[in-house]
Amino acid sequence: MKIYNFSAGPAVLPEEVLKRAALEMCDHGGSGQSVMEMSHRSKEYEAIHNECIALLREVMAIPDNYKVLLMQGGAHTQFDMLPLNLKKNGKADFIVTGQWAKKAYSEAKNYLAANLIASSEDKTFCYIPELDSAKFDKDADYLHICENNTIFGTKYPTLPDTGDVPLVSDQSSCILSVPVDVAKYGIIYACAQKNMGPSGLTVVIIREDLIQDVKGQGVPTMMQYKTHADNNSLYNTPPTYAIYMCGLVLKWIKAKGGLAAMKLHNEKKAAILYDYLDGSKLFKSTVEPKYRSLMNVPFVTGNEEIDKKFIAEAKAAGFVNLGGHRSVGGMRASIYNAMPIEGVQALVDFMAKFEKENN
Ligand SMILES: *Cc1c(COP(=O)(O)O)cnc(C)c1O
């Protein structure tokens, strides 16, 4: 039976990438070694490392005045590194549109004055608040957003205009899904396990002027962006295998036509699912149309028992990991780049059949 994996993360990877990794598992490029066995100081590994960075720069069209850092610790570690490294005036603005945005906000309170400027918690995060840039603090060290809310399935339709204040965006669940203008951001960061590769790698794309020297300010060496920037992300052992896998994913994206092609592919898939949900009498989307994510699609029947029955029957039919986040329940289909269009079509066919049998 064909299995389609709708996990929110760690998530589905392109089949071609997994097959290539399997082929090279025991002998990478005639070196007689698995990438996992290579010294991170070896020439063979260095080529993999630098190729991953170069591919990301190319695929995302990252301007020359930005550095790409390949780090560990997940998006969670960034919730701390951001305030620790960007602190100048000692204050930052936060827009809370879901659980991850809220965590970035609460964590920053440990280091600076974190100001909540907008929130959508009043309606269980089913929308993105309208933003009044007059409310933004002109002296804030940064303004933080979570661009795609993995749990609640919302995405910013347009970016907040922060003027000279650096916009910092958690793109963990939307990076590489559509082209973005990197120059609009101070920092983009993402854990890899949604749309870039396996877990263990966290990518930080940072404008060079934001890499402050915070030595002597009580910031641990490993928590300083400068440590990683000055050492091409090889200060200590990086997550070598995850970086290799990320490079393979980037090659796959490039071969498919880059981010413009990914956008079309993702829009087609999302339309199939949302169109069905909007016409269904059993299932409904939980997100206002204008704010719907291309990557994470939560939906409910309004009856917990039927939700449970659906998740169990879907699993038996090969559609796995459709349960909603433990904090919200219902269902969620994550349809990242690597989810083929056939997977979404097959899911919708299955949902229509279930609807007929259960109405
Ligand atoms: C998954 C996710 C995180 C958490 O990432 P970790 O690597 O587990 O720290 C944070 N933000 C967003 C938007 C996510 O999707």
The ligand as an ORCA input file, in Angstrom:
! r2SCAN-3c Opt
* xyz 0 1
  C       8.397     23.248     14.393
  C       8.448     24.694     14.655
  C       9.208     25.235     15.703
  C       9.942     24.370     16.714
  O      11.098     23.848     16.163
  P      12.131     22.974     17.023
  O      13.153     22.598     16.008
  O      11.390     21.821     17.594
  O      12.698     23.869     18.074
  C       9.226     26.608     15.838
  N       8.574     27.405     14.996
  C       7.823     26.922     13.984
  C       7.107     27.853     13.074
  C       7.745     25.548     13.783
  O       7.004     25.067     12.767
*
